[in-house]
Amino acid sequence: MAVPVTALDRPARKVSARHFVRLKLRVLGNNFRGQGWRIALFIVGVVVGLWAATGGFFALAAPGLAGEPRYALMVAAFGGGLLVLGWLLLPLVFFGVDETLDPARFALLPLSRRTLVTGLYAAALVSVPVLATLIAVAGLVVTAGLLGGWTAALVAAVGAVAGLLLCVAAARAVTSAFATMLRSRRVRDLAAVLLAMLAALLGPLQIMVLAAVRRADWDRLAGAARVVGWTPFGAPWTAGIDVAEGRAWAAALKLLITALAVGGLLYWWSRSLESAMVGAASAGPPRNQHKHGTVGGAVTQLFPRAVAWARRDRFGALVARECRYWWRDARRRANLITIAVVGIFVPVMVNLGGSQFVEDGGQAFGEAAANSSPALVSLSMIFVGVIASVTVANQFGFDGSAYAANVVAGVPGRLELRARMTAFAIYVVPLLSVVAIIVATVLGHPEWLGVMAGTLFAAYGGGLAINGFISVLGAYALPETTNPFAMNTGAGVAKSLLTLLSMIASAVVTVPMVVAAALLGEAWLWLALPVGLAYGLGAALLGAYLAGDALDRRQPELLAAVTPRR
C-alpha cells in the first residue's frame, strides 16, 4: 500500500532567478494596490523613459541612417561610454537604486551567495530604466546593420545586451560597495564630499565636451574612440561596428572583455552584498560617554553645540533632533554637500558664459563678468536657493516609521514644521552665505553681494514654504536599508516629479526679486539683502503656518505614506 507523502517529506524546490523576479513583481503590485497616485507616477515615468529612449535610439542610429561610417565608431564608443557612466553616477546622485527586494531581508534564509546574487541581478533587470536603455542601444544595432549587414547587426545586438548587463552590474556593485563603506563615520564624511564633487564635475565635463566638439580634431577623436572601444566602457557597444569594418576578431575580443568585466563586477557585488547583509563590527573602542561628567544634565547633552541656545522645550528638542539627523544621516548629509558644490558651480558658469568661457580658455573672463548684471545673477541665485530648499520635499520620508513617535506625542503641525525648517536652516544659511561671498568674489563684483544674498534667502524661504506643503501632501516611503542610495520601485519617478514641481513653484514665488533687480537699478543693491531676508523669513513662516494645519489633518495618512511596506 502506498504511503502518502507529506509536505515535509517532499524535497525543497530549488530557488532560482525566476523566483526573485516573480517576488519583485508581486511586491511591486502590492505597492501599487490602492495607491492611484503611485500608479499615475509610474505611468508618467514609463512615458518619460520611452521618450528619452526614443531620442537615444535615433542619436545612436544616426551614423547608419546617414551612411557615415566615419562617425559610427565615435558615436558607439563615446555614447556607450557615457551610458555606462550614467548608470554608475545617476543612481548615486539623484534617482537612487531600486531596493524593492532589500538584500538584508534575505540574510536569515538558507540561500547561497550565488543564488542570491543571481536572483537579485535578474530582478534588477526588470525595471523601466533597463527597458529604456535597451530601446536606446537598439540604435547601434540599426547602425551596424546598415553599414555591415545582418552579421554586424547580430553581433551588435549581442553587444547591446552584454552592455546592458554591464550597466546594471556596475550600478549594483558600486552602490552596494559605497553603502557598505558608509558604515564608518569618517569614511562616510569623506565619501560624501568626494561623491558630491564627482557629481558636480558632470556639469563642467559636459561644458568642456561641448566646447571640445566645436574645436574637434576628428582624426584625434577617432583615435580616442578606438582606445575607449577597448575598455569595458566602450567594448560592448563597438563590437558590431568592428564587424561592419571587417574586424571580426576585434569584436570577439571585445565581447570577451565585456564578459570578464560583468563577471568581475558581480563577484565584487557578491562580496560587498554579503558584508551589507551580515553587518560590520565597530572599528574602534567605544568612546567613554562619561569622561567629562554629566555637567548640565542628560537633557542638556542631547542638544548639539549648534543649538545650545534653544529652549529646553518641545521646539528645542525637535530642533536638536533634526540637527543631529542632518549631520549623521548619510542621505541628508550628501544633500548638504550637493547644495554647497552646485551652489558655487551654477552661478559662476551661468554668469561667465558656460561653454564659451571654457572654449576661450578663460581669456574672456573679464568680458563675461562685465556683461553680467544683477538681474542675471539673481536668476542664477534663485536656482541655488530652490535647489537648497527642494531637499526637504520629502523630509518626513527620511523619518519613516519613526515619525509615529511625533504622531503619538501629538506634536502640533506648525511647531513641527517650524522646528524642521530651523534645524535645516542652521546648516543651509551659512552655506548660502559662503556661496554668495565666493560668487561675488569670482565675478569681481563685491557690490552685488547684497543682491546675491538677498535673492538666495528669498528663494530659500519661498522654497521652504512650497516644500512644506509638498512634504505633507506628496510624501513617499524610503526603504529601510543601509544603502543611502536605495529607492523603492517607482519612488525615483516620484522624487523626480516632486522635485520638478517644487522647483517650478519655488522659482515662481521668487520672481519678484528678479523684477526688482531689473527695475530698481542701483537702489536695489542696498535694498536686496533686507528685503530678501524679510521676504524669505515671512514666506517660510507663512508656509509653516498653512502647511501645519494640513499636517494636523493628515498625520495618520502621512505616517502610512512614509512607512516602508515589508
VOGU-3710 file (C-alpha; in Angstrom, 3 decimals, decimal comma):
1> mavpvtaldr> 0,000/0,000/0,000  1,376/3,392/-0,993  2,414/5,631/1,868  1,170/9,245/1,472  3,891/11,818/1,114  3,512/14,821/3,380  4,672/18,343/2,583  7,651/17,906/4,911  8,733/14,764/3,050  8,806/16,499/-0,331
11> parkvsarhf> 12,207/17,769/-1,451  12,536/21,537/-1,220  12,189/23,291/-4,519  15,412/24,869/-5,728  15,313/28,661/-5,640  16,149/30,204/-8,998  16,285/33,656/-10,534  12,683/33,467/-11,699  11,507/33,324/-8,076  13,206/36,642/-7,384
21> vrlklrvlgn> 11,656/38,180/-10,488  8,191/36,949/-9,518  8,727/38,212/-5,966  9,712/41,654/-7,224  6,681/41,861/-9,497  4,416/40,796/-6,650  5,908/43,341/-4,238  5,595/45,990/-6,941  1,955/45,091/-7,468  1,254/45,233/-3,743
31> nfrgqgwria> 2,863/48,679/-3,508  0,542/49,921/-6,253  -2,600/48,406/-4,728  -4,931/51,171/-3,635  -2,331/53,844/-4,456  -3,664/55,625/-7,521  -1,052/58,369/-7,360  1,763/55,808/-7,416  0,282/54,179/-10,488  -0,002/57,570/-12,187
41> lfivgvvvgl> 3,596/58,450/-11,344  4,768/55,079/-12,614  2,945/55,576/-15,908  4,426/59,052/-16,253  7,861/57,591/-15,562  7,360/54,961/-18,255  6,312/57,631/-20,768  9,298/59,845/-19,911  11,634/56,852/-20,092  10,296/55,838/-23,508
51> waatggffal> 10,630/59,414/-24,749  14,269/59,548/-23,654  14,875/56,078/-25,099  13,484/57,159/-28,460  15,814/60,152/-28,561  18,757/57,934/-27,672  17,774/55,424/-30,339  17,841/57,992/-33,134  21,069/59,529/-31,813  22,855/56,162/-31,877
61> aapglagepr> 21,283/55,171/-35,195  22,168/58,484/-36,883  25,524/57,360/-38,403  23,883/54,363/-40,027  20,840/56,283/-41,257  23,111/58,995/-42,688  25,546/56,471/-44,200  28,530/57,933/-42,300  30,830/55,065/-41,216  33,425/57,640/-40,103
71> yalmvaafgg> 31,297/58,705/-37,154  29,834/55,284/-36,294  32,744/54,200/-34,087  32,888/57,537/-32,263  29,151/57,558/-31,566  29,219/53,959/-30,337  32,305/54,379/-28,133  31,550/57,775/-26,632  27,775/57,323/-26,469  28,078/53,877/-24,915
81> gllvlgwlll> 30,755/55,075/-22,513  28,544/57,932/-21,325  25,703/55,446/-20,913  27,792/53,246/-18,608  28,981/56,316/-16,713  25,389/57,439/-16,304  24,394/54,077/-14,852  27,255/54,432/-12,385  26,636/58,006/-11,228  22,961/58,870/-11,669
91> plvffgvdet> 21,690/56,285/-9,151  24,136/57,743/-6,622  23,344/61,415/-7,052  19,666/61,531/-7,909  17,304/58,649/-8,553  18,719/56,050/-6,161  18,899/52,305/-6,609  15,743/50,213/-6,718  15,669/48,182/-3,489  12,256/46,557/-3,876
101> ldparfallp> 13,989/43,346/-2,804  16,141/44,559/0,051  19,094/42,124/0,343  19,076/42,439/4,147  15,720/40,645/4,244  17,341/37,510/2,823  20,087/37,374/5,470  18,428/34,645/7,578  17,324/32,490/4,636  19,392/29,435/3,625
111> lsrrtlvtgl> 20,416/30,895/0,266  23,854/30,573/-1,204  25,722/33,670/-2,260  25,497/32,609/-5,898  21,740/32,118/-5,722  21,215/35,455/-4,010  23,382/37,449/-6,413  21,887/35,749/-9,460  18,347/36,312/-8,253  18,833/39,941/-7,267
121> yaaalvsvpv> 20,632/40,581/-10,542  17,766/39,092/-12,539  15,249/41,133/-10,549  17,281/44,300/-11,163  16,933/43,728/-14,903  13,153/44,056/-14,610  12,797/47,833/-14,487  11,868/50,848/-16,593  15,476/52,175/-16,904  16,622/48,823/-18,271
131> latliavagl> 13,838/48,830/-20,855  14,612/52,414/-21,859  18,329/51,634/-22,181  17,605/48,568/-24,290  15,473/50,616/-26,690  18,135/53,324/-26,924  21,045/50,967/-27,675  18,968/49,290/-30,350  20,084/52,259/-32,437  23,577/50,744/-32,501
141> vvtagllggw> 22,094/47,573/-33,986  20,487/49,644/-36,739  23,783/51,439/-37,449  25,761/48,203/-37,592  23,140/46,537/-39,784  23,010/49,380/-42,303  26,807/49,598/-42,504  27,755/45,916/-42,313  24,713/43,716/-42,966  22,957/41,132/-40,865
151> taalvaavga> 26,113/39,666/-39,355  27,182/43,022/-37,954  23,642/43,651/-36,709  23,586/40,299/-34,900  26,936/40,966/-33,219  25,782/44,486/-32,300  22,643/43,006/-30,720  24,751/40,642/-28,626  26,992/43,549/-27,656  23,994/45,699/-26,710
161> vaglllcvaa> 22,634/43,005/-24,395  26,099/42,465/-22,902  26,498/46,208/-22,403  23,138/46,383/-20,659  24,191/43,578/-18,315  27,399/45,518/-17,669  25,486/48,702/-16,808  23,227/47,003/-14,273  26,092/45,045/-12,706  28,220/48,183/-12,427
171> aravtsafat> 25,414/50,196/-10,830  24,691/47,472/-8,289  28,318/46,758/-7,432  29,362/50,383/-6,972  26,341/51,461/-4,919  26,495/48,366/-2,725  30,214/48,823/-2,077  29,769/52,522/-1,341  26,901/51,846/1,051  28,983/49,262/2,918
181> mlrsrrvrdl> 31,848/51,700/3,384  29,449/54,326/4,721  29,164/52,442/7,999  32,343/54,150/9,115  31,645/57,738/10,137  34,959/59,055/8,818  34,582/57,173/5,562  31,024/58,455/5,229  32,164/62,044/5,595  34,968/61,610/3,055
191> aavllamlaa> 32,781/59,653/0,651  30,007/62,253/0,771  32,455/65,011/-0,120  34,064/63,015/-2,935  30,713/61,894/-4,317  29,299/65,409/-4,322  32,432/66,720/-6,027  32,203/63,946/-8,605  28,551/64,754/-9,228  29,372/68,439/-9,579
201> llgplqimvl> 32,000/67,586/-12,195  29,290/66,269/-14,517  28,289/69,824/-15,432  31,824/71,101/-16,122  32,647/67,950/-18,063  29,570/68,432/-20,224  30,542/72,028/-20,924  34,111/71,019/-21,717  32,881/68,303/-24,063  30,630/70,756/-25,927
211> aavrradwdr> 33,499/73,218/-26,231  35,810/70,451/-27,441  33,311/69,346/-30,091  33,331/72,839/-31,586  37,102/72,707/-31,976  37,254/68,969/-32,602  40,081/67,306/-34,487  38,087/64,367/-35,828  41,174/62,272/-36,506  42,215/62,527/-32,864
221> lagaarvvgw> 38,678/61,810/-31,709  38,628/58,702/-33,873  41,848/57,553/-32,211  40,400/58,243/-28,768  37,241/56,343/-29,716  39,313/53,293/-30,664  41,048/53,405/-27,285  37,729/53,707/-25,428  36,402/50,856/-27,545  38,920/48,503/-25,954
231> tpfgapwtag> 37,808/49,370/-22,409  34,698/47,974/-20,680  33,073/51,391/-21,199  33,048/51,030/-24,981  33,827/47,391/-25,784  30,250/46,012/-25,968  28,928/48,936/-27,993  31,645/48,938/-30,684  31,689/45,192/-31,391  29,108/45,455/-34,182
241> idvaegrawa> 30,958/48,402/-35,771  34,152/46,317/-35,832  32,354/43,554/-37,736  30,997/46,125/-40,178  34,577/47,346/-40,768  35,899/43,822/-41,303  37,499/43,235/-37,885  35,554/40,242/-36,604  38,465/39,182/-34,367  38,256/42,527/-32,538
251> aalkllital> 34,543/42,040/-31,931  35,165/38,634/-30,335  37,840/40,063/-28,033  35,620/42,982/-27,029  32,742/40,682/-26,135  35,201/38,658/-24,048  36,345/41,858/-22,286  32,723/42,682/-21,534  32,014/39,211/-20,171  35,058/39,381/-17,887
261> avggllywws> 34,027/42,849/-16,688  30,483/41,664/-15,881  31,863/38,635/-14,038  34,280/40,780/-12,038  31,554/43,264/-11,110  29,190/40,506/-9,996  31,944/38,990/-7,865  32,646/42,392/-6,311  28,932/42,896/-5,714  28,619/39,492/-4,039
271> rslesamvga> 31,412/40,352/-1,600  30,020/43,768/-0,676  26,463/42,370/-0,604  27,383/39,716/1,931  29,069/42,328/4,123  25,988/44,547/3,905  23,750/41,653/4,997  25,885/40,354/7,825  26,809/43,782/9,180  30,116/45,215/10,265
281> asagpprnqh> 31,641/45,412/13,687  32,653/48,726/15,119  36,135/49,690/14,025  37,283/51,189/17,292  36,948/51,059/21,040  33,785/52,531/22,488  34,023/56,129/23,462  33,707/56,911/27,135  30,485/58,807/27,380  31,064/59,898/30,966
291> khgtvggavt> 34,675/61,008/30,993  33,618/64,639/31,150  30,998/64,070/33,761  27,361/64,976/33,461  27,593/68,723/33,859  24,373/70,296/32,703  22,345/67,120/32,980  21,373/64,445/30,485  18,878/66,682/28,692  21,493/69,347/28,019
301> qlfpravawa> 23,862/66,808/26,484  21,226/65,863/23,926  21,497/69,329/22,392  24,347/69,792/19,886  26,555/72,842/20,285  24,923/74,458/17,252  21,589/74,609/19,104  22,832/75,233/22,635  20,783/78,428/22,511  17,496/76,571/22,040
311> rrdrfgalva> 14,910/76,444/24,797  14,530/73,130/26,622  11,003/72,548/25,394  9,314/70,698/22,553  10,507/73,145/19,936  14,100/72,979/21,134  14,004/69,189/21,369  12,724/68,884/17,800  15,381/71,285/16,517  18,137/69,381/18,343
321> recrywwrda> 16,930/66,051/16,994  16,732/67,307/13,414  20,208/68,854/13,676  21,653/65,516/14,732  19,840/63,719/11,933  21,047/66,150/9,273  24,622/65,619/10,379  24,554/61,856/10,964  22,192/60,515/8,315  24,106/59,665/5,131
331> rrranlitia> 21,165/60,592/2,884  20,751/64,032/4,403  24,456/64,819/4,644  25,023/64,026/0,976  22,306/66,553/0,104  24,102/69,248/2,119  27,333/68,621/0,222  25,498/68,784/-3,098  23,982/72,166/-2,165  27,427/73,587/-1,456
341> vvgifvpvmv> 29,033/72,340/-4,681  26,142/73,093/-7,056  25,602/76,456/-5,397  29,065/77,607/-6,458  29,278/75,959/-9,870  25,939/77,009/-11,390  26,112/80,795/-10,778  29,744/81,009/-11,888  29,147/79,155/-15,161  25,872/80,966/-15,902
351> nlggsqfved> 27,396/84,407/-15,422  30,684/83,617/-17,174  29,149/82,243/-20,327  29,369/78,487/-19,804  30,986/76,618/-22,665  32,128/79,822/-24,347  34,182/80,629/-21,255  35,769/77,162/-21,315  36,333/77,303/-25,067  38,229/80,582/-24,825
361> ggqafgeaaa> 40,482/79,125/-22,142  39,420/81,742/-19,599  40,542/84,685/-21,756  37,013/86,029/-21,868  36,759/86,120/-18,062  36,762/89,885/-17,744  34,417/90,392/-20,677  31,941/87,776/-19,426  31,953/89,196/-15,901  31,439/92,702/-17,289
371> nsspalvsls> 28,442/91,551/-19,351  26,774/90,062/-16,277  24,061/92,030/-14,475  22,242/91,973/-11,128  19,155/90,526/-12,838  21,151/87,656/-14,385  22,894/86,998/-11,081  19,515/86,976/-9,349  18,247/84,323/-11,750  21,196/82,056/-11,021
381> mifvgviasv> 20,820/82,663/-7,282  17,154/81,680/-7,466  18,199/78,321/-8,883  20,636/77,768/-5,997  18,073/78,732/-3,376  15,479/76,471/-4,960  17,926/73,541/-5,046  18,684/74,112/-1,362  15,030/74,088/-0,343  13,943/71,158/-2,502
391> tvanqfgfdg> 15,949/68,860/-0,221  13,096/68,911/2,310  10,408/67,989/-0,231  10,311/64,521/1,350  11,557/65,398/4,828  9,106/63,036/6,531  10,266/60,205/4,292  13,675/60,406/5,989  11,975/59,572/9,314  9,963/56,630/8,025
401> sayaanvvag> 8,091/54,723/10,704  9,920/56,742/13,408  7,518/59,584/12,651  4,960/57,601/14,669  6,570/58,980/17,849  5,592/62,515/16,821  2,070/61,387/15,984  1,619/59,653/19,338  3,087/62,633/21,200  0,631/64,940/19,448
411> vpgrlelrar> 3,211/67,406/18,170  1,342/70,339/16,543  1,930/70,596/12,807  3,005/74,240/12,868  5,520/73,559/15,628  6,825/70,518/13,769  7,421/72,377/10,521  8,959/75,430/12,203  11,394/73,199/14,082  12,364/71,282/10,947
421> mtafaiyvvp> 12,882/74,497/8,988  15,000/75,947/11,798  17,244/72,887/12,043  17,748/72,752/8,283  18,468/76,478/8,143  21,228/76,094/10,745  23,226/74,220/8,101  21,954/75,796/4,891  22,014/79,530/5,731  25,801/79,535/6,354
431> llsvvaiiva> 26,280/77,540/3,142  24,253/80,072/1,161  26,214/82,942/2,710  29,504/81,328/1,670  28,124/80,743/-1,836  27,199/84,431/-2,165  30,645/85,555/-0,998  32,513/83,173/-3,317  30,410/84,015/-6,384  30,715/87,764/-5,755
441> tvlghpewlg> 34,478/87,384/-5,436  34,835/85,241/-8,568  32,703/87,606/-10,648  34,652/90,615/-9,389  31,510/92,440/-8,201  31,598/92,603/-4,394  28,960/95,326/-4,544  26,496/92,675/-5,727  26,888/90,648/-2,540  23,670/92,060/-1,065
451> vmagtlfaay> 21,725/91,222/-4,239  23,069/87,680/-4,285  22,473/87,004/-0,591  19,028/88,628/-0,610  17,895/86,610/-3,624  19,324/83,407/-2,142  17,485/83,863/1,139  14,244/84,859/-0,587  14,354/81,811/-2,885  15,294/79,557/0,011
461> ggglaingfi> 12,478/80,845/2,243  9,919/80,653/-0,547  11,110/77,154/-1,373  10,712/76,085/2,261  7,109/77,269/2,166  6,338/75,357/-1,031  8,176/72,229/0,082  6,396/72,319/3,422  3,159/71,586/1,564  4,786/69,049/-0,767
471> svlgayalpe> 6,335/67,164/2,148  2,909/66,850/3,772  0,827/66,097/0,677  3,291/64,158/-1,501  5,469/62,187/0,931  6,683/58,721/-0,015  8,498/55,963/1,825  12,214/55,315/1,584  13,487/51,753/2,017  14,847/50,669/5,386
481> ttnpfamntg> 18,319/49,703/4,285  21,930/50,581/4,960  22,255/51,713/1,362  21,871/55,523/1,382  21,081/55,497/-2,356  18,258/52,961/-2,225  14,834/53,851/-3,578  11,641/51,824/-3,692  10,316/50,956/-7,124  8,513/53,997/-8,515
491> agvakslltl> 9,997/56,295/-5,864  12,631/57,544/-8,301  9,851/58,748/-10,597  8,003/60,273/-7,643  11,139/62,027/-6,482  11,899/63,479/-9,908  8,349/64,753/-10,464  8,051/66,223/-6,977  11,431/67,879/-7,430  10,337/69,409/-10,737
501> lsmiasavvt> 7,047/70,629/-9,277  8,786/72,112/-6,247  11,445/73,880/-8,308  8,900/75,463/-10,651  6,635/76,654/-7,838  9,553/77,944/-5,739  11,023/79,821/-8,692  7,664/81,454/-9,463  7,347/82,608/-5,848  10,745/84,342/-6,060
511> vpmvvaaall> 10,207/86,100/-9,399  9,512/89,485/-7,689  13,162/89,593/-6,597  14,328/89,390/-10,228  11,822/92,027/-11,332  13,025/94,364/-8,592  16,663/93,806/-9,588  15,838/94,728/-13,196  13,729/97,810/-12,402  15,232/99,457/-9,324
521> geawlwlalp> 18,815/99,671/-10,543  21,461/100,731/-8,016  18,923/101,283/-5,250  18,320/97,547/-5,218  21,964/96,926/-4,313  21,146/98,340/-0,861  17,596/97,075/-0,509  18,045/93,498/-1,756  19,509/91,979/1,409  16,972/93,279/3,990
531> vglayglgaa> 14,063/92,755/1,587  15,249/89,271/0,714  15,687/88,304/4,357  12,233/89,599/5,264  10,664/88,003/2,184  12,239/84,609/2,821  11,520/84,590/6,562  7,934/85,706/6,039  7,334/83,125/3,308  8,783/80,318/5,441
541> llgaylagda> 6,697/81,248/8,487  3,544/81,594/6,379  4,220/78,241/4,743  4,739/76,582/8,137  1,507/78,168/9,411  -0,619/76,991/6,474  1,067/73,628/5,896  0,943/72,970/9,654  -2,848/72,876/9,519  -2,686/70,365/6,679
551> ldrrqpella> -0,204/68,299/8,698  -2,539/68,200/11,698  -5,315/66,833/9,495  -3,157/64,334/7,630  -0,885/62,874/10,319  -2,264/59,295/10,054  -2,189/59,357/6,246  1,308/60,840/6,287  2,557/58,138/8,645  1,093/55,455/6,389
561> avtprr> 2,692/57,057/3,333  6,236/57,215/4,795  6,173/53,798/6,490  8,026/51,260/4,308  5,987/48,252/3,321  7,540/44,935/4,273
//
